[in-house]
């Protein structure tokens, strides 16, 4: 199903439909401030396994996930004062922050070092979905296994029609990856330079 949602002012009724699908274990493709993402409920192991299969990805590489706001992050990760101050300056935005995961995060979503990649994207649709669900939503770019990116939601829909329950058409997205910054032990480490400016960590 291809579902058009207003990117500036997402219609509550449409967001509720999407949240209902995610609640039932569905897989959704949705816009972020970087790429279109593929996601599901972080608490649904079966759905997460489906996304690993869709992406043909090694299970030792956990996906990052989206929280609706900075306050929500502290439920799912250990956030020091240093981390909070820096994230507050940059979020919502095109960043993935690597933090030590909390006990609420399912084991399969943590790396061997018990860390998690967390995003609060600057995209009203993605944030409304995470808020409506009440749990974080998995976030992995909606690319083909060869890495090809879909700029257009209808092409994405045609490609994933058999594996994804709903593709949200939320208009064009930037098509640049997020910057990935580790804040483990309050030592900033830039893992990937992407769309977000990381000058404050250099």
BELHUBEL-V615010 format. One record per backbone hydrogen bond with DSSP energy under -0.5 kcal/mol. NH is the residue of the N-H (numbers start at 1). CO is the residue of the C=O. If there is no record, write none. Layout:
nh->NH co->CO
nh->NH co->CO
This chain:
nh->3 co->1
nh->3 co->167
nh->4 co->2
nh->5 co->169
nh->15 co->11
nh->16 co->12
nh->17 co->13
nh->18 co->14
nh->19 co->15
nh->20 co->16
nh->21 co->17
nh->22 co->18
nh->23 co->19
nh->24 co->20
nh->25 co->22
nh->26 co->21
nh->28 co->39
nh->29 co->166
nh->30 co->37
nh->32 co->35
nh->34 co->35
nh->37 co->30
nh->38 co->140
nh->39 co->28
nh->42 co->136
nh->44 co->41
nh->45 co->43
nh->48 co->44
nh->49 co->45
nh->50 co->46
nh->51 co->47
nh->52 co->48
nh->53 co->49
nh->54 co->50
nh->55 co->51
nh->56 co->52
nh->57 co->52
nh->61 co->58
nh->62 co->60
nh->64 co->139
nh->65 co->117
nh->66 co->137
nh->67 co->119
nh->73 co->69
nh->74 co->70
nh->74 co->71
nh->75 co->72
nh->76 co->72
nh->76 co->73
nh->77 co->73
nh->78 co->100
nh->79 co->77
nh->80 co->78
nh->84 co->80
nh->85 co->81
nh->86 co->82
nh->87 co->83
nh->88 co->84
nh->89 co->85
nh->90 co->86
nh->90 co->87
nh->91 co->87
nh->92 co->120
nh->93 co->120
nh->95 co->93
nh->96 co->179
nh->97 co->118
nh->98 co->181
nh->99 co->97
nh->99 co->116
nh->101 co->114
nh->102 co->76
nh->105 co->102
nh->109 co->106
nh->110 co->107
nh->111 co->115
nh->114 co->111
nh->116 co->99
nh->118 co->97
nh->118 co->116
nh->119 co->65
nh->123 co->121
nh->127 co->123
nh->128 co->124
nh->129 co->125
nh->130 co->126
nh->131 co->127
nh->132 co->128
nh->133 co->129
nh->134 co->130
nh->137 co->66
nh->138 co->40
nh->139 co->64
nh->140 co->38
nh->142 co->36
nh->143 co->141
nh->144 co->148
nh->147 co->144
nh->150 co->142
nh->151 co->149
nh->155 co->152
nh->156 co->152
nh->157 co->153
nh->158 co->154
nh->159 co->155
nh->160 co->156
nh->161 co->157
nh->163 co->160
nh->164 co->160
nh->165 co->27
nh->166 co->27
nh->167 co->1
nh->168 co->29
nh->168 co->166
nh->169 co->3
nh->170 co->168
nh->175 co->34
nh->179 co->94
nh->180 co->192
nh->181 co->96
nh->181 co->179
nh->182 co->189
nh->183 co->98
nh->186 co->183
nh->187 co->184
nh->188 co->186
nh->189 co->182
nh->191 co->180
nh->191 co->189
nh->192 co->180
nh->194 co->192
nh->195 co->177
nh->196 co->94
nh->201 co->198
nh->202 co->199
